[in-house]
Amino acid sequence: MAPTKDEVFSKVQAALVDALGVDEEEVTPEATMVGDLGAESIDFLDIVFKLEKAFGIEIPRKELAPEDILTSAEFVQEGKVTAAGIAELKKRMPFVNFTKFEANPAVREFSNLLTVGDLCRYIESKIGAA
């Protein structure tokens, strides 16, 4: 039986508390991984490892961070992600809400995009959560 959305959140929350040394109360669905929880690149490796173990899945790095888009002249102009770039990001990251990012699609803002809720939706899509 697939885990419920609440069970997914609990496991994601536990992994983030463990990996980032933050308090459980800080790990809300709206919290951004980088801005609010202080995750750095190296932390993401640990987080991905913990989530893969917790859910018995594989998480290809490019699915959570399609960096090739952010470094592509086709999708980035003058430090901002173009409309085509945003369309490509939405295609590759359907679990992310891009509304806020679209208002200011600066490449440097991309790291503040991923929220805990997005991460949960990603996991749910991988495991078919109820």
VMD Tcl script that builds the backbone (N, CA, C; Angstrom):
set m [mol new atoms 390]
animate dup $m
set s [atomselect $m all]
$s set {name element resname resid chain x y z} {
  {N N MET 1 A 0.828 -1.191 0.000}
  {CA C MET 1 A 0.000 0.000 0.000}
  {C C MET 1 A 0.876 1.260 0.000}
  {N N ALA 2 A 0.524 2.203 -0.851}
  {CA C ALA 2 A 1.302 3.441 -0.943}
  {C C ALA 2 A 1.100 4.294 0.308}
  {N N PRO 3 A 2.157 4.990 0.730}
  {CA C PRO 3 A 2.003 5.852 1.902}
  {C C PRO 3 A 1.078 7.034 1.596}
  {N N THR 4 A 0.488 7.599 2.636}
  {CA C THR 4 A -0.369 8.774 2.467}
  {C C THR 4 A 0.509 10.016 2.336}
  {N N LYS 5 A -0.095 11.117 1.926}
  {CA C LYS 5 A 0.633 12.384 1.825}
  {C C LYS 5 A 1.217 12.781 3.181}
  {N N ASP 6 A 0.486 12.520 4.257}
  {CA C ASP 6 A 0.984 12.841 5.600}
  {C C ASP 6 A 2.207 12.008 5.955}
  {N N GLU 7 A 2.181 10.740 5.575}
  {CA C GLU 7 A 3.335 9.866 5.845}
  {C C GLU 7 A 4.550 10.319 5.029}
  {N N VAL 8 A 4.299 10.733 3.793}
  {CA C VAL 8 A 5.391 11.245 2.962}
  {C C VAL 8 A 5.983 12.482 3.627}
  {N N PHE 9 A 5.125 13.416 4.052}
  {CA C PHE 9 A 5.615 14.639 4.697}
  {C C PHE 9 A 6.433 14.311 5.942}
  {N N SER 10 A 5.941 13.383 6.759}
  {CA C SER 10 A 6.659 13.009 7.990}
  {C C SER 10 A 8.059 12.500 7.698}
  {N N LYS 11 A 8.170 11.652 6.681}
  {CA C LYS 11 A 9.485 11.096 6.328}
  {C C LYS 11 A 10.409 12.166 5.732}
  {N N VAL 12 A 9.839 13.033 4.897}
  {CA C VAL 12 A 10.631 14.130 4.314}
  {C C VAL 12 A 11.092 15.053 5.439}
  {N N GLN 13 A 10.182 15.380 6.328}
  {CA C GLN 13 A 10.505 16.253 7.457}
  {C C GLN 13 A 11.634 15.657 8.306}
  {N N ALA 14 A 11.526 14.362 8.613}
  {CA C ALA 14 A 12.552 13.694 9.421}
  {C C ALA 14 A 13.905 13.739 8.720}
  {N N ALA 15 A 13.910 13.510 7.396}
  {CA C ALA 15 A 15.163 13.536 6.630}
  {C C ALA 15 A 15.796 14.927 6.661}
  {N N LEU 16 A 14.958 15.963 6.557}
  {CA C LEU 16 A 15.466 17.338 6.548}
  {C C LEU 16 A 15.969 17.768 7.927}
  {N N VAL 17 A 15.253 17.386 8.970}
  {CA C VAL 17 A 15.686 17.697 10.335}
  {C C VAL 17 A 17.048 17.055 10.578}
  {N N ASP 18 A 17.175 15.799 10.157}
  {CA C ASP 18 A 18.414 15.053 10.329}
  {C C ASP 18 A 19.557 15.647 9.503}
  {N N ALA 19 A 19.291 15.945 8.239}
  {CA C ALA 19 A 20.348 16.413 7.334}
  {C C ALA 19 A 20.759 17.857 7.598}
  {N N LEU 20 A 19.799 18.697 7.981}
  {CA C LEU 20 A 20.080 20.130 8.090}
  {C C LEU 20 A 20.200 20.632 9.530}
  {N N GLY 21 A 19.871 19.775 10.487}
  {CA C GLY 21 A 19.951 20.189 11.878}
  {C C GLY 21 A 18.977 21.308 12.218}
  {N N VAL 22 A 17.822 21.318 11.547}
  {CA C VAL 22 A 16.790 22.319 11.829}
  {C C VAL 22 A 15.740 21.702 12.746}
  {N N ASP 23 A 14.892 22.538 13.322}
  {CA C ASP 23 A 13.813 22.047 14.178}
  {C C ASP 23 A 12.645 21.592 13.322}
  {N N GLU 24 A 11.908 20.601 13.847}
  {CA C GLU 24 A 10.740 20.084 13.136}
  {C C GLU 24 A 9.758 21.190 12.754}
  {N N GLU 25 A 9.567 22.163 13.662}
  {CA C GLU 25 A 8.602 23.247 13.426}
  {C C GLU 25 A 9.000 24.095 12.207}
  {N N GLU 26 A 10.310 24.148 11.920}
  {CA C GLU 26 A 10.787 24.946 10.784}
  {C C GLU 26 A 10.469 24.291 9.448}
  {N N VAL 27 A 10.316 22.974 9.463}
  {CA C VAL 27 A 10.095 22.222 8.227}
  {C C VAL 27 A 8.598 22.174 7.927}
  {N N THR 28 A 8.116 23.234 7.270}
  {CA C THR 28 A 6.713 23.320 6.863}
  {C C THR 28 A 6.652 23.146 5.346}
  {N N PRO 29 A 5.482 22.817 4.808}
  {CA C PRO 29 A 5.386 22.662 3.350}
  {C C PRO 29 A 5.807 23.922 2.581}
  {N N GLU 30 A 5.606 25.103 3.188}
  {CA C GLU 30 A 5.928 26.355 2.497}
  {C C GLU 30 A 7.399 26.732 2.603}
  {N N ALA 31 A 8.129 26.146 3.537}
  {CA C ALA 31 A 9.538 26.515 3.759}
  {C C ALA 31 A 10.377 26.204 2.523}
  {N N THR 32 A 11.209 27.175 2.136}
  {CA C THR 32 A 12.109 26.914 1.000}
  {C C THR 32 A 13.346 26.197 1.515}
  {N N MET 33 A 13.837 25.284 0.699}
  {CA C MET 33 A 14.966 24.450 1.093}
  {C C MET 33 A 16.216 25.287 1.396}
  {N N VAL 34 A 16.486 26.274 0.538}
  {CA C VAL 34 A 17.703 27.063 0.685}
  {C C VAL 34 A 17.477 28.290 1.568}
  {N N GLY 35 A 16.490 29.120 1.188}
  {CA C GLY 35 A 16.259 30.372 1.898}
  {C C GLY 35 A 15.851 30.181 3.346}
  {N N ASP 36 A 14.881 29.305 3.595}
  {CA C ASP 36 A 14.361 29.131 4.953}
  {C C ASP 36 A 15.138 28.097 5.772}
  {N N LEU 37 A 15.523 27.008 5.131}
  {CA C LEU 37 A 16.157 25.911 5.880}
  {C C LEU 37 A 17.679 25.895 5.768}
  {N N GLY 38 A 18.229 26.755 4.904}
  {CA C GLY 38 A 19.684 26.885 4.824}
  {C C GLY 38 A 20.406 25.733 4.144}
  {N N ALA 39 A 19.701 24.973 3.319}
  {CA C ALA 39 A 20.348 23.854 2.623}
  {C C ALA 39 A 21.376 24.377 1.622}
  {N N GLU 40 A 22.517 23.709 1.566}
  {CA C GLU 40 A 23.552 24.034 0.588}
  {C C GLU 40 A 23.713 22.834 -0.339}
  {N N SER 41 A 24.444 23.039 -1.433}
  {CA C SER 41 A 24.610 21.965 -2.429}
  {C C SER 41 A 24.980 20.635 -1.781}
  {N N ILE 42 A 25.949 20.675 -0.890}
  {CA C ILE 42 A 26.424 19.440 -0.263}
  {C C ILE 42 A 25.302 18.775 0.543}
  {N N ASP 43 A 24.422 19.589 1.155}
  {CA C ASP 43 A 23.309 19.040 1.929}
  {C C ASP 43 A 22.342 18.253 1.049}
  {N N PHE 44 A 22.177 18.717 -0.197}
  {CA C PHE 44 A 21.231 18.045 -1.088}
  {C C PHE 44 A 21.641 16.600 -1.358}
  {N N LEU 45 A 22.938 16.333 -1.405}
  {CA C LEU 45 A 23.404 14.951 -1.603}
  {C C LEU 45 A 22.942 14.090 -0.430}
  {N N ASP 46 A 23.099 14.617 0.776}
  {CA C ASP 46 A 22.696 13.909 1.992}
  {C C ASP 46 A 21.182 13.721 2.027}
  {N N ILE 47 A 20.445 14.791 1.692}
  {CA C ILE 47 A 18.979 14.743 1.690}
  {C C ILE 47 A 18.485 13.696 0.690}
  {N N VAL 48 A 19.036 13.737 -0.526}
  {CA C VAL 48 A 18.637 12.779 -1.560}
  {C C VAL 48 A 18.917 11.355 -1.091}
  {N N PHE 49 A 20.085 11.124 -0.500}
  {CA C PHE 49 A 20.436 9.799 0.007}
  {C C PHE 49 A 19.420 9.341 1.057}
  {N N LYS 50 A 19.101 10.224 2.001}
  {CA C LYS 50 A 18.145 9.877 3.070}
  {C C LYS 50 A 16.751 9.583 2.500}
  {N N LEU 51 A 16.335 10.379 1.508}
  {CA C LEU 51 A 15.014 10.166 0.913}
  {C C LEU 51 A 14.968 8.880 0.091}
  {N N GLU 52 A 16.048 8.600 -0.623}
  {CA C GLU 52 A 16.105 7.346 -1.399}
  {C C GLU 52 A 15.974 6.150 -0.467}
  {N N LYS 53 A 16.665 6.225 0.673}
  {CA C LYS 53 A 16.635 5.143 1.646}
  {C C LYS 53 A 15.255 5.038 2.304}
  {N N ALA 54 A 14.686 6.184 2.688}
  {CA C ALA 54 A 13.393 6.201 3.381}
  {C C ALA 54 A 12.257 5.668 2.510}
  {N N PHE 55 A 12.333 5.950 1.203}
  {CA C PHE 55 A 11.223 5.583 0.317}
  {C C PHE 55 A 11.548 4.430 -0.634}
  {N N GLY 56 A 12.818 3.965 -0.615}
  {CA C GLY 56 A 13.190 2.869 -1.504}
  {C C GLY 56 A 13.093 3.237 -2.968}
  {N N ILE 57 A 13.487 4.469 -3.302}
  {CA C ILE 57 A 13.439 4.941 -4.692}
  {C C ILE 57 A 14.797 5.496 -5.092}
  {N N GLU 58 A 14.947 5.731 -6.388}
  {CA C GLU 58 A 16.135 6.408 -6.885}
  {C C GLU 58 A 15.735 7.808 -7.307}
  {N N ILE 59 A 16.559 8.774 -6.946}
  {CA C ILE 59 A 16.275 10.162 -7.289}
  {C C ILE 59 A 17.405 10.689 -8.172}
  {N N PRO 60 A 17.189 10.699 -9.487}
  {CA C PRO 60 A 18.222 11.248 -10.364}
  {C C PRO 60 A 18.395 12.739 -10.078}
  {N N ARG 61 A 19.629 13.167 -9.884}
  {CA C ARG 61 A 19.920 14.551 -9.522}
  {C C ARG 61 A 19.269 15.553 -10.482}
  {N N LYS 62 A 19.276 15.239 -11.772}
  {CA C LYS 62 A 18.755 16.204 -12.750}
  {C C LYS 62 A 17.244 16.424 -12.616}
  {N N GLU 63 A 16.557 15.510 -11.945}
  {CA C GLU 63 A 15.115 15.692 -11.768}
  {C C GLU 63 A 14.802 16.762 -10.721}
  {N N LEU 64 A 15.634 16.855 -9.702}
  {CA C LEU 64 A 15.415 17.868 -8.668}
  {C C LEU 64 A 16.115 19.183 -9.001}
  {N N ALA 65 A 17.169 19.117 -9.794}
  {CA C ALA 65 A 17.930 20.327 -10.119}
  {C C ALA 65 A 18.412 20.275 -11.570}
  {N N PRO 66 A 17.526 20.638 -12.500}
  {CA C PRO 66 A 17.933 20.605 -13.919}
  {C C PRO 66 A 18.851 21.786 -14.246}
  {N N GLU 67 A 20.094 21.690 -13.737}
  {CA C GLU 67 A 21.037 22.799 -13.859}
  {C C GLU 67 A 21.419 23.110 -15.295}
  {N N ASP 68 A 21.275 22.117 -16.183}
  {CA C ASP 68 A 21.621 22.365 -17.592}
  {C C ASP 68 A 20.780 23.504 -18.168}
  {N N ILE 69 A 19.566 23.670 -17.653}
  {CA C ILE 69 A 18.705 24.760 -18.132}
  {C C ILE 69 A 19.283 26.104 -17.688}
  {N N LEU 70 A 19.765 26.151 -16.451}
  {CA C LEU 70 A 20.265 27.404 -15.889}
  {C C LEU 70 A 21.602 27.835 -16.484}
  {N N THR 71 A 22.275 26.922 -17.139}
  {CA C THR 71 A 23.571 27.259 -17.729}
  {C C THR 71 A 23.487 27.342 -19.249}
  {N N SER 72 A 22.275 27.268 -19.787}
  {CA C SER 72 A 22.090 27.245 -21.234}
  {C C SER 72 A 21.783 28.636 -21.776}
  {N N ALA 73 A 22.538 29.054 -22.789}
  {CA C ALA 73 A 22.297 30.349 -23.431}
  {C C ALA 73 A 20.916 30.375 -24.084}
  {N N GLU 74 A 20.403 29.196 -24.404}
  {CA C GLU 74 A 19.079 29.097 -25.026}
  {C C GLU 74 A 17.971 29.502 -24.035}
  {N N PHE 75 A 18.198 29.232 -22.752}
  {CA C PHE 75 A 17.161 29.434 -21.749}
  {C C PHE 75 A 17.437 30.582 -20.773}
  {N N VAL 76 A 18.641 31.152 -20.825}
  {CA C VAL 76 A 18.984 32.229 -19.899}
  {C C VAL 76 A 19.538 33.409 -20.675}
  {N N GLN 77 A 18.991 34.584 -20.400}
  {CA C GLN 77 A 19.512 35.804 -21.009}
  {C C GLN 77 A 19.616 36.887 -19.948}
  {N N GLU 78 A 20.779 37.522 -19.892}
  {CA C GLU 78 A 21.027 38.603 -18.929}
  {C C GLU 78 A 20.683 38.193 -17.504}
  {N N GLY 79 A 21.075 36.969 -17.153}
  {CA C GLY 79 A 20.889 36.509 -15.783}
  {C C GLY 79 A 19.474 36.109 -15.419}
  {N N LYS 80 A 18.581 36.108 -16.416}
  {CA C LYS 80 A 17.193 35.708 -16.142}
  {C C LYS 80 A 16.813 34.510 -17.011}
  {N N VAL 81 A 15.965 33.653 -16.445}
  {CA C VAL 81 A 15.467 32.502 -17.190}
  {C C VAL 81 A 14.379 33.014 -18.138}
  {N N THR 82 A 14.500 32.672 -19.406}
  {CA C THR 82 A 13.536 33.127 -20.422}
  {C C THR 82 A 12.219 32.365 -20.302}
  {N N ALA 83 A 11.211 32.815 -21.046}
  {CA C ALA 83 A 9.912 32.126 -21.065}
  {C C ALA 83 A 10.096 30.677 -21.514}
  {N N ALA 84 A 10.951 30.470 -22.500}
  {CA C ALA 84 A 11.223 29.104 -22.974}
  {C C ALA 84 A 11.887 28.280 -21.868}
  {N N GLY 85 A 12.776 28.924 -21.121}
  {CA C GLY 85 A 13.442 28.244 -20.008}
  {C C GLY 85 A 12.460 27.857 -18.921}
  {N N ILE 86 A 11.538 28.771 -18.609}
  {CA C ILE 86 A 10.529 28.477 -17.589}
  {C C ILE 86 A 9.621 27.341 -18.061}
  {N N ALA 87 A 9.267 27.356 -19.336}
  {CA C ALA 87 A 8.435 26.274 -19.886}
  {C C ALA 87 A 9.149 24.929 -19.740}
  {N N GLU 88 A 10.443 24.920 -20.021}
  {CA C GLU 88 A 11.242 23.690 -19.900}
  {C C GLU 88 A 11.344 23.248 -18.438}
  {N N LEU 89 A 11.544 24.204 -17.538}
  {CA C LEU 89 A 11.596 23.878 -16.107}
  {C C LEU 89 A 10.271 23.278 -15.637}
  {N N LYS 90 A 9.157 23.865 -16.078}
  {CA C LYS 90 A 7.838 23.352 -15.686}
  {C C LYS 90 A 7.629 21.935 -16.191}
  {N N LYS 91 A 8.141 21.668 -17.393}
  {CA C LYS 91 A 8.007 20.333 -17.976}
  {C C LYS 91 A 8.794 19.320 -17.139}
  {N N ARG 92 A 9.999 19.723 -16.727}
  {CA C ARG 92 A 10.873 18.805 -15.997}
  {C C ARG 92 A 10.576 18.738 -14.508}
  {N N MET 93 A 9.966 19.809 -13.974}
  {CA C MET 93 A 9.704 19.873 -12.533}
  {C C MET 93 A 8.220 20.168 -12.295}
  {N N PRO 94 A 7.346 19.256 -12.705}
  {CA C PRO 94 A 5.903 19.510 -12.599}
  {C C PRO 94 A 5.413 19.627 -11.158}
  {N N PHE 95 A 6.237 19.244 -10.209}
  {CA C PHE 95 A 5.872 19.262 -8.793}
  {C C PHE 95 A 6.133 20.621 -8.143}
  {N N VAL 96 A 6.710 21.581 -8.902}
  {CA C VAL 96 A 7.064 22.893 -8.362}
  {C C VAL 96 A 6.043 23.948 -8.791}
  {N N ASN 97 A 5.722 24.843 -7.871}
  {CA C ASN 97 A 4.876 25.996 -8.191}
  {C C ASN 97 A 5.807 27.135 -8.611}
  {N N PHE 98 A 5.712 27.553 -9.859}
  {CA C PHE 98 A 6.641 28.550 -10.394}
  {C C PHE 98 A 6.120 29.986 -10.320}
  {N N THR 99 A 4.940 30.203 -9.731}
  {CA C THR 99 A 4.319 31.525 -9.746}
  {C C THR 99 A 5.264 32.617 -9.248}
  {N N LYS 100 A 5.857 32.413 -8.071}
  {CA C LYS 100 A 6.734 33.419 -7.475}
  {C C LYS 100 A 7.986 33.615 -8.340}
  {N N PHE 101 A 8.544 32.507 -8.823}
  {CA C PHE 101 A 9.769 32.579 -9.639}
  {C C PHE 101 A 9.500 33.337 -10.936}
  {N N GLU 102 A 8.338 33.127 -11.535}
  {CA C GLU 102 A 8.011 33.790 -12.799}
  {C C GLU 102 A 7.985 35.307 -12.644}
  {N N ALA 103 A 7.636 35.786 -11.458}
  {CA C ALA 103 A 7.605 37.228 -11.203}
  {C C ALA 103 A 9.021 37.814 -11.220}
  {N N ASN 104 A 10.002 37.008 -10.841}
  {CA C ASN 104 A 11.406 37.434 -10.867}
  {C C ASN 104 A 12.277 36.230 -11.205}
  {N N PRO 105 A 12.360 35.899 -12.511}
  {CA C PRO 105 A 13.052 34.659 -12.901}
  {C C PRO 105 A 14.576 34.787 -12.978}
  {N N ALA 106 A 15.174 35.495 -12.023}
  {CA C ALA 106 A 16.631 35.617 -11.996}
  {C C ALA 106 A 17.239 34.260 -11.653}
  {N N VAL 107 A 18.316 33.908 -12.338}
  {CA C VAL 107 A 18.974 32.623 -12.103}
  {C C VAL 107 A 19.325 32.476 -10.625}
  {N N ARG 108 A 19.796 33.558 -10.008}
  {CA C ARG 108 A 20.191 33.470 -8.584}
  {C C ARG 108 A 19.001 33.175 -7.670}
  {N N GLU 109 A 17.774 33.454 -8.138}
  {CA C GLU 109 A 16.577 33.164 -7.340}
  {C C GLU 109 A 16.169 31.692 -7.436}
  {N N PHE 110 A 16.710 30.987 -8.423}
  {CA C PHE 110 A 16.299 29.595 -8.644}
  {C C PHE 110 A 16.524 28.741 -7.402}
  {N N SER 111 A 17.618 28.998 -6.701}
  {CA C SER 111 A 17.921 28.183 -5.524}
  {C C SER 111 A 16.874 28.352 -4.419}
  {N N ASN 112 A 16.118 29.445 -4.472}
  {CA C ASN 112 A 15.064 29.660 -3.465}
  {C C ASN 112 A 13.710 29.121 -3.892}
  {N N LEU 113 A 13.697 28.411 -5.015}
  {CA C LEU 113 A 12.449 27.943 -5.585}
  {C C LEU 113 A 11.876 26.723 -4.866}
  {N N LEU 114 A 12.700 25.729 -4.626}
  {CA C LEU 114 A 12.231 24.441 -4.120}
  {C C LEU 114 A 11.762 24.540 -2.667}
  {N N THR 115 A 10.508 24.174 -2.436}
  {CA C THR 115 A 9.983 24.156 -1.067}
  {C C THR 115 A 9.875 22.717 -0.569}
  {N N VAL 116 A 9.635 22.591 0.716}
  {CA C VAL 116 A 9.427 21.265 1.305}
  {C C VAL 116 A 8.212 20.598 0.654}
  {N N GLY 117 A 7.165 21.393 0.413}
  {CA C GLY 117 A 5.969 20.859 -0.234}
  {C C GLY 117 A 6.258 20.328 -1.632}
  {N N ASP 118 A 7.124 21.052 -2.373}
  {CA C ASP 118 A 7.523 20.596 -3.710}
  {C C ASP 118 A 8.223 19.245 -3.610}
  {N N LEU 119 A 9.120 19.139 -2.642}
  {CA C LEU 119 A 9.860 17.898 -2.445}
  {C C LEU 119 A 8.894 16.754 -2.141}
  {N N CYS 120 A 7.896 17.024 -1.314}
  {CA C CYS 120 A 6.882 16.008 -0.987}
  {C C CYS 120 A 6.102 15.599 -2.236}
  {N N ARG 121 A 5.693 16.592 -3.046}
  {CA C ARG 121 A 4.954 16.281 -4.283}
  {C C ARG 121 A 5.817 15.454 -5.237}
  {N N TYR 122 A 7.115 15.758 -5.275}
  {CA C TYR 122 A 8.024 14.989 -6.122}
  {C C TYR 122 A 8.041 13.524 -5.662}
  {N N ILE 123 A 8.238 13.314 -4.369}
  {CA C ILE 123 A 8.270 11.951 -3.812}
  {C C ILE 123 A 6.935 11.245 -4.093}
  {N N GLU 124 A 5.824 11.947 -3.846}
  {CA C GLU 124 A 4.498 11.363 -4.088}
  {C C GLU 124 A 4.361 10.895 -5.529}
  {N N SER 125 A 4.880 11.699 -6.450}
  {CA C SER 125 A 4.780 11.325 -7.872}
  {C C SER 125 A 5.627 10.095 -8.190}
  {N N LYS 126 A 6.739 9.930 -7.456}
  {CA C LYS 126 A 7.621 8.775 -7.682}
  {C C LYS 126 A 7.048 7.487 -7.109}
  {N N ILE 127 A 6.292 7.608 -6.006}
  {CA C ILE 127 A 5.825 6.393 -5.327}
  {C C ILE 127 A 4.324 6.183 -5.470}
  {N N GLY 128 A 3.634 7.135 -6.098}
  {CA C GLY 128 A 2.178 7.007 -6.241}
  {C C GLY 128 A 1.466 7.066 -4.919}
  {N N ALA 129 A 1.760 8.103 -4.127}
  {CA C ALA 129 A 1.144 8.245 -2.795}
  {C C ALA 129 A -0.373 8.383 -2.912}
  {N N ALA 130 A -1.035 7.901 -1.903}
  {CA C ALA 130 A -2.505 7.942 -1.857}
  {C C ALA 130 A -2.985 9.355 -1.523}
}
mol reanalyze $m
mol bondsrecalc $m
mol representation Tube
mol addrep $m
